[in-house]
Amino acid sequence: MTQKATTPDERFLIKCYQTALAKGDPYQILDYRSIARSIGQKETAMKNIIKHLAQANLIKKIGETTLQLTPRGCALVLEIL
């Protein structure tokens, strides 16, 4: 069985979903910096990724460093997994 390659955007969304789900709610507000470190992305690259994910309505920026997945983002993660 082979695993499909994922982009940094997809890895970030999956990790956000897994982190939020571990806290009990897939729509939990998260700090993106710890997630970026856990997937090996630099903070400056993550700001660009987050901007594009927010424009695609996959995440919602809450504050300067906090965000949450949207229902559309959760649906995409479940499709990927």
Sine and cosine of phi, psi and omega as CSV:
sin_phi,cos_phi,sin_psi,cos_psi,sin_omega,cos_omega
0.00,0.00,0.80,-0.60,0.01,-1.00
-0.97,-0.24,0.52,-0.85,0.02,-1.00
-0.99,-0.14,0.69,-0.72,0.01,-1.00
-0.93,0.36,0.67,-0.74,0.04,-1.00
-0.92,0.39,0.59,-0.81,0.00,-1.00
-0.86,-0.50,0.50,-0.87,0.06,-1.00
-0.99,0.12,0.25,-0.97,0.07,-1.00
-0.85,0.52,-0.57,0.82,0.04,-1.00
-0.88,0.47,-0.72,0.69,0.00,-1.00
-0.91,0.41,-0.66,0.75,0.03,-1.00
-0.88,0.48,-0.64,0.77,0.02,-1.00
-0.90,0.43,-0.72,0.70,0.02,-1.00
-0.89,0.46,-0.68,0.73,0.00,-1.00
-0.89,0.45,-0.70,0.71,-0.01,-1.00
-0.91,0.41,-0.62,0.79,0.07,-1.00
-0.87,0.50,-0.72,0.69,-0.01,-1.00
-0.88,0.47,-0.73,0.69,-0.01,-1.00
-0.90,0.44,-0.66,0.75,0.01,-1.00
-0.91,0.40,-0.71,0.70,0.00,-1.00
-0.91,0.42,-0.65,0.76,0.01,-1.00
-0.91,0.41,-0.58,0.81,0.04,-1.00
-0.90,0.43,-0.46,0.89,0.04,-1.00
-1.00,0.06,-0.07,1.00,0.11,-0.99
0.95,-0.30,-0.17,0.98,-0.06,-1.00
-0.55,-0.84,0.85,-0.53,-0.02,-1.00
-0.91,0.41,-0.25,0.97,0.02,-1.00
-0.98,-0.22,0.36,0.93,0.02,-1.00
-0.89,0.46,0.60,-0.80,0.07,-1.00
-0.97,0.23,0.77,-0.64,-0.10,-0.99
-0.83,-0.56,0.46,-0.89,0.15,-0.99
-1.00,-0.06,0.87,-0.49,-0.12,-0.99
-0.95,0.31,-0.35,0.94,-0.10,-1.00
-0.90,0.43,-0.67,0.74,0.00,-1.00
-0.94,0.35,-0.56,0.83,0.03,-1.00
-0.93,0.36,-0.65,0.76,0.03,-1.00
-0.87,0.49,-0.68,0.73,0.03,-1.00
-0.90,0.44,-0.62,0.79,-0.06,-1.00
-0.94,0.35,-0.42,0.91,0.03,-1.00
-0.97,-0.22,0.08,1.00,0.09,-1.00
0.99,0.17,0.45,0.89,0.03,-1.00
-0.97,-0.25,0.58,-0.81,0.06,-1.00
-0.98,0.21,0.45,-0.89,-0.07,-1.00
-0.89,0.46,-0.61,0.80,-0.01,-1.00
-0.92,0.39,-0.63,0.78,0.06,-1.00
-0.91,0.41,-0.60,0.80,-0.02,-1.00
-0.91,0.41,-0.59,0.81,0.02,-1.00
-0.87,0.50,-0.63,0.77,0.02,-1.00
-0.93,0.37,-0.69,0.72,0.03,-1.00
-0.88,0.47,-0.69,0.72,-0.01,-1.00
-0.89,0.46,-0.64,0.77,0.02,-1.00
-0.86,0.51,-0.70,0.71,-0.01,-1.00
-0.95,0.32,-0.61,0.79,0.04,-1.00
-0.91,0.41,-0.59,0.81,0.03,-1.00
-0.93,0.36,-0.63,0.78,0.04,-1.00
-0.90,0.43,-0.52,0.86,0.02,-1.00
-1.00,0.08,0.06,1.00,0.02,-1.00
0.88,0.47,0.58,0.81,0.06,-1.00
-0.99,-0.15,-0.43,0.90,0.10,-0.99
-0.70,-0.72,0.29,-0.96,0.06,-1.00
-0.82,-0.58,0.84,-0.54,0.05,-1.00
-0.97,0.26,0.78,-0.62,0.01,-1.00
-0.99,-0.16,-0.72,0.70,0.01,-1.00
-0.65,-0.76,-0.29,-0.96,-0.02,-1.00
-0.89,0.45,-0.63,0.77,-0.04,-1.00
-0.84,-0.54,0.13,0.99,-0.04,-1.00
-0.90,-0.44,0.49,-0.87,-0.01,-1.00
-0.44,-0.90,0.16,-0.99,0.13,-0.99
-0.55,-0.83,0.46,-0.89,0.05,-1.00
-0.95,0.30,0.54,-0.84,0.12,-0.99
-1.00,-0.07,0.23,-0.97,0.07,-1.00
-0.83,0.56,-0.59,0.80,0.04,-1.00
-0.91,0.42,-0.63,0.78,0.04,-1.00
-0.91,0.42,-0.67,0.74,0.04,-1.00
-0.90,0.44,-0.65,0.76,0.02,-1.00
-0.89,0.46,-0.64,0.77,0.02,-1.00
-0.91,0.42,-0.68,0.74,0.02,-1.00
-0.88,0.48,-0.70,0.71,0.00,-1.00
-0.90,0.43,-0.55,0.84,0.06,-1.00
-0.93,0.36,-0.63,0.78,0.00,-1.00
-0.91,0.41,-0.70,0.72,-0.04,-1.00
-0.96,0.28,0.00,0.00,0.00,0.00
